């Protein structure tokens, strides 16, 4: 078996995300600066617009 080399990284070194997800913090900040929302935020807006309440947590 031959081992494949990892693809070369492009751009500056990656800064760690506060939530340990790579550069997602930087990406989300760029999306917000461009006036865009993340997929999760879009889903939250759709749920709010539909008037559907999330299930209450069980105690």
N, C-alpha and C positions, 0 to 999 in steps of 0.2 A: 504494500500500500504506500502510496505517496502522500505526503502531507502538503496541503495547499497553504500557500502564504496568505496571511491576512491582507486585505486591500490597504493600500496606503491611505493614511488620513489626510484630509485636505483642510486647509484653514488653520486658525490658531489653536493652541492646545485647549482642550475642553475644560471649562470650569465646572466644578461639582455643583449640582443643584442642591438646595437646602433639604430637599426630600430624597436625596440620593438617587435621582433618576437622570443622571447625565446632565445634558444641557437644557432640559425642559424649561427650567426657570427663565433662561435667556430667550428661548423660543416663545414662551408665553408673553414675556415682556415685549418682544418685537411685535407679536400679534396685537396686543393691546395698544401699542403705540400706533399701529396702522389702522386702528379702529375696528379690528376683527376680534371675534370671540373664539375661545377654544371650543372643541366639540362638546365637552361636558357642559360648558356655559350655554351653548345653543340648546342642548337638550333640556337644561333647567328652564330656559325661557319658554320652550314649547310646552313643558309641563305647566308652568305658571299660566300661560295663555289659554291652555285647555281647561284650567280650573280643577285639575286633578290633584288631590292632596296625597302625598306619600303616606304609606301605612305608618301608623303609630308604632313606636318601638315597644316590644313586650317588656314588662317589668317583672 
